[in-house]
Amino acid sequence: MAFVTLLPQKTEIEEGAVSERVLDVENLSIEIPVVGGMLHAVDNISLHVERGETLCIVGESGCGKSLTSLAIMDLLPKKAIRTVNKMSLNDENILNFSEKQMSNVRGNKMGMIFQEPMSSLNPSFTVENQMLETLSRHRNIVGSQAKDLVIQMLEKVGIIPAEKRLRQYPHQLSGGLRQRVMIAMTLLCEPELIIADEPTTALDVTIQAQILKLMKGLQNDFNVGLIFITHDLGVVANIADRVAVMYAGQIVEEGSVFDIFDNPSHPYTRGLLSCIPVPGKIKRGEPLGSIPGMVPSLVGDFQGCRFSGRWGDAHEQLDGADIKLASTSDKSKTYKVKGSETHLIRFCCEDCLKKSYIFDKRKAS
Amino acid sequence: MLYYTLKRLALAALVALTVSFISFGLLYLSSDPAIAMAGETASDADIEAIRQLYGFDRPILVQYFDWLQRAAAGDLGKSYYFRTDVSALIGERLPTTMTLGVCAITFAILLSVPLGVAAAIRPNSLVDRIALFLSVMGQALPSFWFALMLIVFLSVSLRLLPTSGSDTWLHFVMPTVVLGYYAAPAIMRLTRTGMLEVLSTDYIRTARAKGLRPPVVLFKHALRNAIIPVVSLAAVQFGFMLGGSIVVETIFALHGAGFLAWESITRNDLPTVQGLILVFSLFYIVLTFFADLINAWLDPRIRIK
């Protein structure tokens, strides 16, 4: 496949390391009451992150990826309704945590980096003030010891000289610097899990590359689980270990970064990948790929196929050879893709599966 | 911060100068001051004599600088009616007005800011509804009616508070409530709007994602940013209370500067009116200056460019 060239070369050590589950979420749904009914923003998704692993959640705007991250932090807007069967952080069940217990977890064991560095820091307080308060809140470290830790952390994220930046206010820093401050602030308490919600989207391309490199490095140093939310497949290829592709509130395909880029099996993933221009592969003037149709409205009781009309060109499949039914629920059918144990695709209905694949019995025989 | 303060100070001085010129000009806008001074039965010769005596026949700029010089030294001329120094007259009345103003603005802030914050935390809740009701009432009730009602209930029926005068602090309770309650709605609604806006910002989400306790998020991170426009409004309200508490001062027979202004206007006592306008304007300028300083202290984006 064309996309393999984008991928970094993974070392075997990472894959062979003892895995330890940092986050485990099962059957998460988010509903938001809106005018005209209930918006089913996230529909029954499950995900998990291992220590030191990067899980990328990919999808277009409005597919529910940001809400998913807020749901994990328990920071959803008040009117949103979260239902989830299991939510554990480091084997500790955090599902029934009170607001007070959750606030002990947030910023401590679980940190979040947001999309907008320009507005994510409080304009009225210095960098020092905003970083120190995290330390005093969770670690009870104050005074010069705390200041030393903050300076160390700022230097780790490449803010040198850190001393000078400490006394500055957010409006005196560039977007890239602010995002570095956010990252440093998130790492201060050495969390187990970091959720980064499109942390590079608002930055220009060169800064984007720097921040990505920085995050990759830090993730290795701190051995932390990372959920990286993005709509940029280039970024995914760069940073992900595993990928979950979200569409209309559901995870339609998940697998290792190699599974997804080498063998995209859901028509939506294939559509997404065909939208990226690949230098050398695409001829001058050739139109870019696109996914036909529109995302359906998720307001009200959803009936029928979420992917209706968006299948594009069906994929040839040797009947029963490429994918195998793994599990069924009342909402979807999950198939295992041949060649990888962890590569799963989900179809909301039979129709979807049939229109996505042409079953070729001649080749099968 | 020093640069900012100096800049604001220079601006305030400039505004003060402009205001002084307008205040001076007021004497000439209304009518010929010599005629006003001489009274209705004066002959042309009398008027001319007064014009000579007070120097009204000199060029207007000369008169202005002369007046400015004397005003700067604290001499605002003599009242037509009282025949005493205007500055002494104002100085005598000002403490009452200042006491009332300070009490009323403090009352207004203590009432409206917590209520505004509480309303913003839970929009459309019972607290919010009550706050809205109170502010609509405050906005709609004419203060003279509210004052009379208070007198009827608290003084006449319950005999708790004195009806008029300014001898003890008890005399100031009802005027404070009436004047403060009139200023509270605007402050409350602005606090509420500001808090609602700030609470939905990204940096509040960050503060919560850091695991900070709700009071810290609310009072450290949110209120400090939400209160900035409120400071400016409160300064203007305070200035208004000093100059515009005429109704309240009249009802409660507090002989303050507002009452003096009303008296002087009805008596055509122009030097007193002029002096009061100058003093009130200077108050406004000083208050705005301090509000700007407070805001600069609250918001580094104002003080550090």
HADDOCK unambig.tbl for C-alpha pairs under 7 A between the chains (distance, minus, plus):
assign (segid A and resid 103 and name CA) (segid B and resid 211 and name CA) 4.25 0.50 0.50
assign (segid A and resid 103 and name CA) (segid B and resid 212 and name CA) 6.65 0.50 0.50
assign (segid A and resid 103 and name CA) (segid B and resid 213 and name CA) 6.99 0.50 0.50
assign (segid A and resid 104 and name CA) (segid B and resid 211 and name CA) 5.94 0.50 0.50
assign (segid A and resid 105 and name CA) (segid B and resid 211 and name CA) 6.91 0.50 0.50
assign (segid A and resid 106 and name CA) (segid B and resid 209 and name CA) 5.61 0.50 0.50
assign (segid A and resid 106 and name CA) (segid B and resid 210 and name CA) 5.60 0.50 0.50
assign (segid A and resid 106 and name CA) (segid B and resid 211 and name CA) 4.55 0.50 0.50
assign (segid A and resid 107 and name CA) (segid B and resid 209 and name CA) 5.86 0.50 0.50
assign (segid A and resid 107 and name CA) (segid B and resid 210 and name CA) 3.91 0.50 0.50
assign (segid A and resid 107 and name CA) (segid B and resid 211 and name CA) 5.16 0.50 0.50
assign (segid A and resid 111 and name CA) (segid B and resid 209 and name CA) 6.75 0.50 0.50
assign (segid A and resid 111 and name CA) (segid B and resid 210 and name CA) 6.93 0.50 0.50
assign (segid A and resid 112 and name CA) (segid B and resid 209 and name CA) 6.40 0.50 0.50
assign (segid A and resid 119 and name CA) (segid B and resid 202 and name CA) 5.71 0.50 0.50
assign (segid A and resid 119 and name CA) (segid B and resid 203 and name CA) 6.11 0.50 0.50
assign (segid A and resid 120 and name CA) (segid B and resid 202 and name CA) 4.83 0.50 0.50
assign (segid A and resid 120 and name CA) (segid B and resid 203 and name CA) 4.26 0.50 0.50
assign (segid A and resid 120 and name CA) (segid B and resid 206 and name CA) 6.06 0.50 0.50
assign (segid A and resid 121 and name CA) (segid B and resid 203 and name CA) 4.93 0.50 0.50
assign (segid A and resid 122 and name CA) (segid B and resid 203 and name CA) 5.18 0.50 0.50
assign (segid A and resid 122 and name CA) (segid B and resid 221 and name CA) 6.96 0.50 0.50
assign (segid A and resid 124 and name CA) (segid B and resid 298 and name CA) 6.78 0.50 0.50
assign (segid A and resid 124 and name CA) (segid B and resid 299 and name CA) 5.32 0.50 0.50
assign (segid A and resid 124 and name CA) (segid B and resid 300 and name CA) 5.87 0.50 0.50
assign (segid A and resid 134 and name CA) (segid B and resid 210 and name CA) 6.36 0.50 0.50
assign (segid A and resid 137 and name CA) (segid B and resid 212 and name CA) 6.75 0.50 0.50
assign (segid A and resid 171 and name CA) (segid B and resid 301 and name CA) 6.91 0.50 0.50
